[in-house]
Amino acid sequence: MNALSTREKTIVVTGIAMLFVFLVVQFVFFPLMDRKKELKRILTIEQDALHQMTALQNQYSSLTRDMGGQQALMADRSPQFTLFSFLDSRAEASGIKKNIDYMRPFSQTAEDGSFQISKVRLKLKNLYLNDFMEFLKQVETSGNGVHVVSISLARTGEKDNMLEAVLETQTLMPGEAP
C-alpha cells in the first residue's frame, strides 16, 4: 500500500469503506428491518386472536349466566307448560288466532342431554302490524323464557297494509327429548 499514491490510497480506502457500509446495510440493517416487519405482522395476528378469545370468553360467560336464568324460569313454570299451547293462548289473547296459517312444533336435545330445546315455527297471514306487535310483546315479556329466534315479514293485501309473518320461537324444557 506504500507504493500507491495518496490519491490511489484515498480511492482504495473509500472503496473499502463503501464495501463495508454496503455489507452492513445488506447483512445487518435489511434483515433487522425484515424481522421488525415480521414481528409487527405476528403481533397483529396475535392481537386479533386475543380479541377473538376475549369475545368468545364473554359470550361463554353470558351464555352460562343465561342458562342459570333459564333454569330459574323453568322452575317457575307450570309442569304442564308447552311452547305450542303457550303460543296458542298468546295468539288468542292478542286477537290473532284466526290469522294463524300453521304452527309446527319440533324439538332437539341440548348437547349435554339435560335439556330439550322446544321450538315452534308459526305462520301468520293477513294481520295488521299493531296486532302482530301486541302478540310479540306478549310472547317476549311473558316471563316464561320464550324467545323469538327469527322473524320474516312480507306485505300482503290489496293496499299492502297487511302482513304475512313467519316466526320461530324457542324455549328450554327440562329432561330428554321424546
C-alpha positions as CSV (number, residue, x, y, z in Angstrom):
1,M,0.0,0.0,0.0
2,N,3.1,2.2,0.4
3,A,3.7,2.0,-3.4
4,L,0.3,3.8,-4.0
5,S,0.0,7.5,-4.3
6,T,-2.2,9.5,-1.9
7,R,-5.0,9.7,-4.5
8,E,-5.0,5.9,-5.0
9,K,-4.9,5.3,-1.3
10,T,-7.9,7.6,-0.9
11,I,-9.8,5.7,-3.6
12,V,-9.0,2.3,-2.0
13,V,-10.0,3.4,1.5
14,T,-13.2,5.0,0.1
15,G,-13.9,1.7,-1.8
16,I,-13.3,-0.4,1.3
17,A,-15.5,2.0,3.4
18,M,-18.3,1.8,0.8
19,L,-18.0,-2.0,0.7
20,F,-18.1,-2.1,4.5
21,V,-21.2,0.2,4.5
22,F,-22.9,-2.0,1.8
23,L,-22.2,-5.2,3.7
24,V,-23.5,-3.7,7.0
25,V,-26.7,-2.4,5.2
26,Q,-27.2,-5.6,3.3
27,F,-26.5,-8.2,6.0
28,V,-27.4,-6.3,9.2
29,F,-29.8,-3.4,8.5
30,F,-32.1,-5.0,6.0
31,P,-32.5,-8.3,7.9
32,L,-33.3,-6.3,11.0
33,M,-36.0,-4.3,9.1
34,D,-37.5,-7.5,7.7
35,R,-37.5,-9.1,11.2
36,K,-39.2,-6.0,12.5
37,K,-41.9,-6.2,9.8
38,E,-42.4,-9.9,10.6
39,L,-42.7,-9.2,14.3
40,K,-45.3,-6.5,13.7
41,R,-47.3,-8.9,11.5
42,I,-47.2,-11.6,14.1
43,L,-48.1,-9.1,16.8
44,T,-51.2,-8.0,14.8
45,I,-52.3,-11.7,14.3
46,E,-51.8,-12.5,18.0
47,Q,-53.8,-9.3,19.0
48,D,-56.6,-10.3,16.7
49,A,-56.6,-13.8,18.2
50,L,-56.6,-12.3,21.7
51,H,-59.6,-10.1,20.9
52,Q,-61.4,-13.1,19.5
53,M,-60.7,-15.2,22.5
54,T,-61.9,-12.4,24.8
55,A,-65.1,-12.0,22.8
56,L,-65.7,-15.8,23.0
57,Q,-65.0,-15.8,26.7
58,N,-67.5,-13.0,27.2
59,Q,-70.0,-14.9,25.1
60,Y,-69.5,-18.1,27.1
61,S,-69.9,-16.2,30.4
62,S,-73.1,-14.6,29.1
63,L,-74.5,-17.9,28.0
64,T,-73.7,-19.6,31.3
65,R,-75.4,-16.7,33.1
66,D,-78.4,-17.0,30.8
67,M,-78.5,-20.8,31.4
68,G,-78.9,-20.1,35.1
69,G,-81.7,-17.7,34.4
70,Q,-83.3,-20.2,32.1
71,Q,-83.2,-22.9,34.7
72,A,-84.9,-20.5,37.2
73,L,-87.6,-19.7,34.6
74,M,-88.2,-23.4,34.0
75,A,-88.6,-24.0,37.7
76,D,-91.2,-21.2,38.0
77,R,-93.3,-22.5,35.0
78,S,-96.1,-24.9,35.4
79,P,-95.2,-28.6,34.9
80,Q,-97.8,-28.7,32.1
81,F,-96.2,-25.8,30.2
82,T,-95.7,-26.4,26.5
83,L,-94.5,-23.9,24.0
84,F,-97.2,-24.8,21.5
85,S,-100.1,-24.2,23.9
86,F,-98.4,-21.1,25.3
87,L,-98.2,-19.5,21.8
88,D,-101.8,-20.6,21.0
89,S,-103.0,-18.8,24.2
90,R,-100.9,-15.7,23.4
91,A,-102.4,-15.6,19.9
92,E,-105.9,-15.8,21.3
93,A,-105.2,-13.2,23.9
94,S,-103.8,-10.8,21.3
95,G,-106.7,-11.5,18.8
96,I,-104.7,-13.0,16.0
97,K,-105.6,-16.7,16.4
98,K,-107.8,-16.5,13.3
99,N,-104.7,-15.4,11.3
100,I,-102.6,-18.5,12.1
101,D,-101.9,-20.4,8.9
102,Y,-99.9,-23.1,10.7
103,M,-97.9,-23.9,13.8
104,R,-95.2,-26.6,13.5
105,P,-93.6,-27.8,16.8
106,F,-90.2,-29.5,16.8
107,S,-87.6,-30.1,19.4
108,Q,-84.0,-31.1,19.8
109,T,-81.9,-32.3,22.8
110,A,-79.2,-30.0,24.1
111,E,-75.6,-31.1,23.7
112,D,-75.3,-32.2,27.4
113,G,-78.6,-34.1,27.1
114,S,-80.1,-32.5,30.2
115,F,-82.4,-30.1,28.4
116,Q,-84.8,-30.2,25.5
117,I,-84.9,-27.2,23.2
118,S,-88.6,-26.8,22.2
119,K,-89.2,-24.8,19.1
120,V,-92.4,-23.8,17.2
121,R,-92.5,-22.3,13.7
122,L,-95.6,-20.1,13.3
123,K,-97.0,-18.6,10.1
124,L,-99.5,-15.7,10.4
125,K,-101.4,-14.3,7.4
126,N,-103.3,-11.1,6.8
127,L,-102.7,-9.3,10.0
128,Y,-102.0,-5.7,10.9
129,L,-98.7,-4.6,12.3
130,N,-100.2,-3.4,15.6
131,D,-101.8,-6.9,16.2
132,F,-98.5,-8.6,15.4
133,M,-96.6,-6.3,17.7
134,E,-99.0,-7.0,20.5
135,F,-98.5,-10.7,20.0
136,L,-94.7,-10.3,20.0
137,K,-94.9,-8.2,23.2
138,Q,-97.0,-10.8,25.0
139,V,-94.6,-13.6,23.9
140,E,-91.3,-11.9,24.8
141,T,-92.5,-10.3,28.1
142,S,-94.3,-13.3,29.5
143,G,-91.6,-14.4,31.9
144,N,-91.6,-17.9,30.6
145,G,-88.3,-17.8,28.9
146,V,-89.7,-17.9,25.4
147,H,-87.6,-16.2,22.8
148,V,-88.3,-15.3,19.2
149,V,-85.3,-16.7,17.2
150,S,-86.3,-15.4,13.7
151,I,-88.9,-13.3,12.0
152,S,-89.7,-13.0,8.4
153,L,-92.2,-10.3,7.3
154,A,-93.9,-9.6,4.0
155,R,-96.5,-7.1,3.0
156,T,-99.8,-8.6,1.7
157,G,-103.3,-7.4,0.9
158,E,-104.7,-5.1,-1.8
159,K,-103.3,-2.0,-0.3
160,D,-100.1,-3.6,1.1
161,N,-101.2,-2.6,4.6
162,M,-101.3,-6.1,6.0
163,L,-98.5,-8.5,6.9
164,E,-97.6,-12.1,6.4
165,A,-95.2,-13.3,9.2
166,V,-93.2,-16.4,9.8
167,L,-91.6,-16.6,13.1
168,E,-89.7,-19.2,15.0
169,T,-89.7,-19.3,18.8
170,Q,-87.8,-21.5,21.3
171,T,-87.5,-22.2,24.9
172,L,-85.7,-24.7,27.1
173,M,-87.7,-27.6,28.6
174,P,-86.4,-30.0,31.3
175,G,-85.5,-33.6,30.5
176,E,-84.8,-35.6,27.5
177,A,-86.5,-35.1,24.1
178,P,-89.2,-37.7,23.4
